Amino acid sequence: MNLHEYGIAEEKSDIRAHVCLPGHMVTVYKTRDMVALLATRRYPIANGYQANIDFPTSKGFLVPLDDIQPQHLLRSSRFPWGRWRHSEMGCKEKGDMAVLCVRAAIQANLFPLWLCGVVCADREIDIQGTDIVVSANRRIQVKYDCGAHPKKNGGTGNLFIQTHECNPLGIC
């Protein structure tokens, strides 16, 4: 199967979250910051694979965790880490688990949303006691990235920033 361009450059997200079940962590950053980083530095390209598929199903850059600034590393016992076993999960289960972890982080007020605060200029609203109106319309892309934790803890030390993919099973 051919790989088609699809990844960070084609998506319409504001924030990206890479969930790493084996490392019990979530790496969060602004999408535009990663796009800018990729435009200014050269990173190795690697292939990604799905279980039981003999050919690459994705391609992307390997970006060291330390290169991503600013970033937020989320680790919490509030995330449902213990519900799953990485080695027993299929592609769809991994994606579903990643979304549940990000939802748990948002509900626990641990997830950075980089809100936009605008000083209120409407006199009527100001008289009613409102000084700042916050806009929180943010699009979040969640990725399951099993190796995205430090090498010293058994990870790759990199995020996999996808640029191309195919979907041979039609389930992810």
N, C-alpha and C positions, 0 to 999 in steps of 0.2 A: 504494500500500500504506500501511496505517496503521502508525505507530510505536507500540510498546508500551513501557510502563515496564519497563526493565531496565537496570541499571547498578550503580553503586557502592552504592546504598541497598538493593538486592535481593541482592547477592552475599554470600557467607559467608566472605570472605577476612580474613586478619589483616594481610597485607602486600601492597602493589601494586608492580608493576615496569612502567614504561613504557619500552619499547625503541625507540630512535630510530636506525635504520640510517644515514640520511644524516648524522647528527651523531655517529655512533659513540659513543653514550652510553646509559646506562640510569639512569633516575631511580627511586629506591626510597623508599617512605615507608609509614608505618602507615596502614592503611585508616581506622581510627577517627579519626586525626588529620585526614584529608581530609574525612570526614563532618562533623566538628566545625567545620572551617574553612568548609565550604559553608553551615553553619547560621548562621554569624555574619557572613558577608560576601556581598555581591552581586557576581556575576561575569556577564559577557556570555554569552549562549547562542548556540551555533553549530550548524549542521547538518553532518553527516558524510556522505560519499558513497563508493560503491564504483565501481570502474572499469566503464564501459559501462552504468551505471544512471543514468537521467535524473531521478531523484528522490532526496531525502534518505533514507539508510538508517540514520541515527542522529542523535541530538541530545544535546548535553551542554554543560557549562560550560567556558569557557576560563579556566584558572587560571594566572596568571604563575608561572614557575618559582621566582622569588624569594619568593613567598608561602608556599611549602611548607617548613615548618620543624617538626621536623628532617627533613632529607632527605639522601639519599646519592646522589651522582652517580658512577656507575661507568664508567670508561673503561679498557680493557685490550686489549692485543694478543692476549691469550689467548681473547678472544671471536671467534667465526667471522665477523667483518664481511666479509671479502673473498669469501666464498662466493656472495654474492648481489648482485644489482643491483636496487635499489628499483623502478625503472621497468619492469622485466621480470617482476616478481613479482605473483602473484594474491593474493587475500585469505587463502587457506589457507596459502600459502607464507610470507606475512608473519608469520602467527601461529606457524607452526612454527619459523621463524627466531628469533622473539622468545623462544620457550620454550628453544631451544638456547642462546641467549646467556645467559639466566638460569641454566640448568643449568651452563654453563661458569663463571659467576661463583660459584655455590655450590661447585662442585668446586675452584675456585681459592681458596676461603676469602675471597672478596672481597664476598660478599653478606651484608648485615646481617640477622640473624634475630631480634634482640631476644630472646635467650634468657632464660628465667626460672631463676635460681639459687635453690635452697631449701636453707637450712642443714639438714644432716641431724640429726635428733633421735633416730634409732634407734641405741641403744647398740651393738648387734652390728655394724652397718655401720660405725660410728665406730671401733670396736676394730680392724676390718679395714683401716682407713686411708682411709676415705672421709669427707670433711667437707662436701662440697657435691654435691647431685644436681641435674643440669641437665635441664630439660624443653624439648624442641625441637619440639613438635607445632605447626607453623605452616602455615597455608593461604596460598598465594601466588597472586594473580591477575596474569597477565601480559598486557599490552596492547601491541600494535604502534602506535606513535604517531609517525608520520614527521616531524612538525614540531616535536617536543618537544626543541628545542635552542635556544641563544641566538640572538636576532635578528642579532647581529653576525656569526654564522657561517652565516646563511641560513635559520635556523629561524623559528618563530613566537614563541618565547619563552614559550610556554604548554604546559600539559598539557591534553589533551582528556579531561574527566571525563564519561564517558557516563552519561546518565540514561534514554534511550529508544533502541530499535532495531527494525529489521525485518530479515528475512533473505530477500531476494527470490530469490536463487539457491540457497538451501538448502545452501551449501557451507562457510560460515564458522561 
